C-alpha cells in the first residue's frame, strides 16, 4: 500500500511521533493506522513524543577532556530526581565522551554510541524513565592544556555547573583554581576585546546618564565615565577580575605567576536561560500521585 503524506500527517497528530517515525510505522504495517499507532507505542516513540512538550530544565552538565580538547555537555530532564539516577548518569557520561569526536550539538545527536545514534538513545530513555529529556547544548575549549571543574558534583565529571579552562603552560592546580573562580563569578568574557559590543555600549550609556546627573562639567564627566568603564571591565572579564583565592591579584596576574596563560574558558550551568514553571514540592508530589 502506498503511504501518503496525508496518512503520515494523521498518524503524527494521533501520536505526536516524528515524521520519519510515523512514515516507518505505516510502512511496517502496510498503512493500517491503528496498527501503526500500536507499533509506535510498542517502540516507545509515541510516549516519548507526547512528553516532548514538557519543560526539561533540570539534568546534568558533564565534562570530558582528551588530547587538548575539552567538552561540556548539557542533558536536561524534567526533575532533579532523574539527575541522581545512575542509568541517566551513565547515559550522560557516554554522550560527553562521544562529544569529544564532534564539533557541535547537531553532530553529537547523530553520533553513534554502541551502534545507535545519540538521538535514539535519548528517545529510548524518555520512554523508559518516563520524563522528557533533551540534549540541549555542548561547548568546546581547545588548548595545550584543558582543566575541568564541576560544581555540585553528583558523580565523576558531572554536576550542576561545568567549567572548562584552556591554558598554555602552568599545571592542573592553577587550572583548577581558575576553573573554580569561573564557577563562582561567571565572567562575561575572557578579556575586554571579547565582550559583546552591545553590552559595552549599553553599560557606557547607563554610566553616562548617571554621570550627567551630577551636573559636573563635561571634562569631569568624561573622566568619571572612563574610570567607571575601567571598573566595569575589571568586574566582568575573567582576566580583569580579582582572583577569589587571592584578591590582591587579578586572575591574569595569578596565572602569569603560575607560569600560565589563559587562552579560553567555558561555564555551563544546568537550565540556564530556560523558563521554569515554579511548583512547590507538595504540589509536585500530588501531581505525580495523581498520574498527571
C-alpha positions as CSV (number, residue, x, y, z in Angstrom):
1,X,0.0,0.0,0.0
2,X,1.3,3.5,-0.9
3,X,2.0,5.7,2.2
4,X,0.7,9.2,1.5
5,X,1.7,12.5,3.2
6,X,-1.9,12.8,4.5
7,X,-1.6,9.4,6.3
8,X,1.7,10.4,7.8
9,X,0.2,13.7,9.0
10,X,-2.8,11.9,10.5
11,X,-0.6,9.5,12.4
12,X,1.6,12.3,13.7
13,X,-1.4,14.1,15.0
14,X,-2.7,11.0,16.8
15,X,0.6,10.0,18.4
16,X,2.8,13.1,18.3
17,X,5.6,11.0,16.8
18,X,8.2,12.4,14.4
19,X,7.6,12.4,10.7
20,X,10.2,9.7,9.8
21,X,9.0,7.5,12.7
22,X,5.4,7.9,11.6
23,X,6.3,7.0,8.0
24,X,8.3,4.0,9.1
25,X,5.4,2.8,11.3
26,X,2.9,3.0,8.4
27,X,5.3,1.2,6.1
28,X,5.9,-1.6,8.6
29,X,2.1,-2.3,8.9
30,X,1.1,-1.6,5.4
31,X,-0.8,1.6,6.1
32,X,-3.0,0.3,8.9
33,X,-3.5,3.4,11.2
34,X,-4.4,1.5,14.4
35,X,-1.5,-1.0,13.9
36,X,0.9,1.9,13.2
37,X,-0.2,3.6,16.4
38,X,0.4,0.4,18.3
39,X,3.8,-0.1,16.6
40,X,4.9,3.4,17.7
41,X,3.6,2.8,21.3
42,X,5.5,-0.6,21.4
43,X,8.7,1.2,20.3
44,X,8.1,3.9,22.9
45,X,8.1,6.6,20.2
46,X,4.6,7.8,20.8
47,X,5.1,8.1,24.5
48,X,8.3,10.0,24.1
49,X,6.8,12.4,21.6
50,X,3.9,13.2,23.9
51,X,6.3,14.1,26.7
52,X,8.3,16.4,24.4
53,X,6.2,19.4,25.2
54,X,7.0,19.3,28.9
55,X,9.7,21.6,30.2
56,X,13.0,19.9,30.9
57,X,15.1,22.3,32.9
58,X,16.9,20.0,35.3
59,X,19.5,17.4,34.5
60,X,23.3,17.4,34.4
61,X,26.4,19.0,32.9
62,X,29.1,16.5,32.0
63,X,32.7,17.4,31.2
64,X,35.3,15.3,29.4
65,X,38.8,16.0,28.1
66,X,41.1,14.3,25.6
67,X,44.2,15.4,23.8
68,X,43.8,19.1,24.3
69,X,40.1,19.2,23.7
70,X,37.6,19.7,26.4
71,X,33.8,19.5,26.1
72,X,30.9,20.4,28.4
73,X,27.5,18.8,27.5
74,X,24.1,19.6,29.0
75,X,21.5,16.9,29.1
76,X,18.2,18.0,30.6
77,X,15.4,16.2,32.4
78,X,12.2,17.4,34.0
79,X,13.2,16.8,37.6
80,X,16.4,16.6,39.6
81,X,15.5,13.1,40.8
82,X,16.4,11.8,37.4
83,X,19.8,13.5,37.6
84,X,20.5,11.2,40.6
85,X,19.6,8.1,38.6
86,X,22.7,6.0,37.9
87,X,21.3,4.9,34.5
88,X,20.8,8.5,33.5
89,X,24.3,9.4,34.7
90,X,25.8,6.6,32.7
91,X,24.0,7.8,29.5
92,X,25.2,11.4,30.1
93,X,28.7,10.2,30.6
94,X,28.7,8.3,27.3
95,X,27.2,11.3,25.5
96,X,30.0,13.5,26.8
97,X,32.7,11.0,25.7
98,X,31.0,10.9,22.2
99,X,31.2,14.7,22.1
100,X,35.0,14.6,22.0
101,X,34.7,13.3,18.5
102,X,32.3,16.0,17.1
103,X,32.2,19.8,16.9
104,X,28.6,20.8,17.7
105,X,25.4,19.6,19.3
106,X,23.7,18.7,16.0
107,X,26.6,16.4,15.1
108,X,26.5,14.9,18.6
109,X,22.8,14.0,18.2
110,X,23.8,11.9,15.2
111,X,26.9,10.4,16.8
112,X,26.8,6.7,17.4
113,X,27.1,5.1,20.9
114,X,27.2,1.3,20.8
115,X,25.8,1.3,17.2
116,X,22.9,3.7,18.0
117,X,22.5,7.5,17.4
118,X,22.5,9.7,20.5
119,X,19.1,11.0,19.5
120,X,17.6,7.5,19.5
121,X,19.3,6.7,22.9
122,X,17.6,9.7,24.3
123,X,14.2,8.7,22.9
124,X,14.6,5.2,24.5
125,X,15.5,6.8,27.8
126,X,12.4,9.0,27.7
127,X,10.2,6.0,27.1
128,X,11.9,4.0,29.9
129,X,12.3,6.7,32.6
130,X,9.1,8.5,31.8
131,X,10.3,12.1,31.7
132,X,11.1,14.4,28.8
133,X,14.8,14.8,28.2
134,X,16.9,16.8,25.7
135,X,20.4,17.2,24.6
136,X,20.5,20.9,24.8
137,X,24.0,22.1,24.1
138,X,27.7,21.4,24.1
139,X,30.6,23.7,24.4
140,X,34.2,23.1,23.3
141,X,37.5,24.5,24.6
142,X,40.7,23.6,22.8
143,X,44.2,24.4,24.2
144,X,47.5,22.8,25.0
145,X,46.0,22.0,28.5
146,X,42.3,21.9,29.3
147,X,41.4,21.7,33.0
148,X,37.8,21.0,34.2
149,X,35.8,21.7,37.4
150,X,32.3,20.5,38.2
151,X,30.3,22.3,40.9
152,X,27.7,20.4,43.0
153,X,29.1,17.1,41.6
154,X,26.8,14.1,41.7
155,X,29.2,11.7,40.0
156,X,32.7,11.9,38.5
157,X,32.8,14.6,35.9
158,X,29.1,15.7,36.1
159,X,27.0,18.1,38.2
160,X,25.1,21.3,38.2
161,X,27.8,23.6,36.7
162,X,30.7,22.5,34.4
163,X,33.7,24.7,33.7
164,X,36.5,24.3,31.1
165,X,39.7,26.4,31.2
166,X,42.2,26.4,28.4
167,X,45.8,27.0,29.4
168,X,49.3,27.5,27.8
169,X,51.8,26.5,30.5
170,X,51.0,26.1,34.2
171,X,49.7,23.0,35.9
172,X,46.5,21.4,36.9
173,X,46.4,23.1,40.2
174,X,46.3,26.7,38.9
175,X,43.9,25.5,36.2
176,X,41.5,24.1,38.8
177,X,41.7,27.2,40.9
178,X,40.8,29.4,37.9
179,X,38.0,27.0,37.0
180,X,36.6,27.3,40.5
181,X,36.9,31.0,40.2
182,X,34.9,30.9,36.9
183,X,32.2,28.8,38.5
184,X,31.8,31.3,41.3
185,X,31.9,34.6,39.4
186,X,30.5,33.7,35.9
187,X,32.6,36.2,33.9
188,X,31.0,37.5,30.7
189,X,34.2,37.1,28.6
190,X,37.9,36.3,28.7
191,X,39.1,39.8,28.1
192,X,37.8,43.3,27.2
193,X,38.2,42.6,23.5
194,X,35.9,39.6,23.7
195,X,32.9,41.4,25.3
196,X,29.8,41.9,23.3
197,X,30.0,45.4,21.8
198,X,26.2,45.9,22.5
199,X,26.9,45.1,26.2
200,X,29.7,47.6,26.3
201,X,27.6,50.3,24.6
202,X,24.7,49.7,27.0
203,X,26.9,50.0,30.1
204,X,28.6,53.1,28.8
205,X,25.2,54.8,28.1
206,X,23.9,54.0,31.6
207,X,27.1,55.3,33.2
208,X,27.0,58.4,31.0
209,X,23.4,59.1,32.2
210,X,24.4,58.6,35.8
211,X,27.5,60.9,35.5
212,X,25.4,63.7,33.8
213,X,23.1,63.6,36.8
214,X,26.0,65.0,38.9
215,X,25.8,68.3,37.0
216,X,29.6,68.4,36.7
217,X,31.4,69.9,33.7
218,X,31.8,67.7,30.5
219,X,35.6,67.2,31.0
220,X,35.0,65.9,34.5
221,X,32.1,63.7,33.3
222,X,34.4,62.1,30.7
223,X,36.9,61.2,33.4
224,X,34.1,59.7,35.5
225,X,32.9,57.6,32.7
226,X,36.4,56.4,31.8
227,X,37.1,55.4,35.4
228,X,33.7,53.6,35.8
229,X,34.1,51.7,32.5
230,X,37.6,50.6,33.6
231,X,36.0,49.2,36.8
232,X,33.2,47.5,34.7
233,X,35.8,45.7,32.6
234,X,37.6,44.5,35.7
235,X,34.4,43.1,37.1
236,X,33.0,41.3,34.1
237,X,36.1,39.9,32.3
238,X,37.9,36.9,33.6
239,X,41.4,38.3,33.1
240,X,40.5,41.6,34.9
241,X,38.6,40.1,37.9
242,X,40.1,39.9,41.3
243,X,41.2,36.3,41.9
244,X,38.9,34.8,44.5
245,X,41.7,32.8,46.1
246,X,43.9,35.9,46.4
247,X,42.0,39.2,45.8
248,X,45.3,41.1,45.8
249,X,45.9,39.7,42.3
250,X,43.9,39.7,39.1
251,X,43.2,36.3,37.6
252,X,45.5,37.2,34.7
253,X,48.4,38.1,37.1
254,X,47.8,34.9,39.2
255,X,48.0,32.8,36.1
256,X,51.2,34.5,35.0
257,X,52.8,34.0,38.4
258,X,52.0,30.3,38.0
259,X,53.6,30.2,34.5
260,X,50.3,30.0,32.6
261,X,48.4,32.0,30.1
262,X,44.6,31.6,29.9
263,X,43.5,31.0,26.3
264,X,39.8,30.4,26.8
265,X,37.1,29.2,29.1
266,X,33.5,28.0,29.2
267,X,31.0,27.9,32.0
268,X,27.8,25.9,31.6
269,X,25.0,25.7,34.2
270,X,22.0,23.3,34.1
271,X,18.8,25.0,33.0
272,X,20.5,28.4,32.2
273,X,18.0,30.5,30.3
274,X,15.1,28.0,30.4
275,X,11.8,29.4,31.6
276,X,10.9,27.1,34.5
277,X,7.4,26.6,35.8
278,X,7.7,27.1,39.5
279,X,5.8,24.5,41.5
280,X,6.1,23.7,45.2
281,X,7.2,20.3,46.3
282,X,3.9,19.3,47.8
283,X,2.1,20.2,44.6
284,X,4.6,18.3,42.5
285,X,4.1,15.1,44.6
286,X,0.4,15.4,44.5
287,X,0.6,15.8,40.7
288,X,2.7,12.7,40.4
289,X,0.4,10.6,42.6
290,X,-2.5,11.8,40.6
291,X,-0.9,10.4,37.4
292,X,-0.7,13.8,35.6
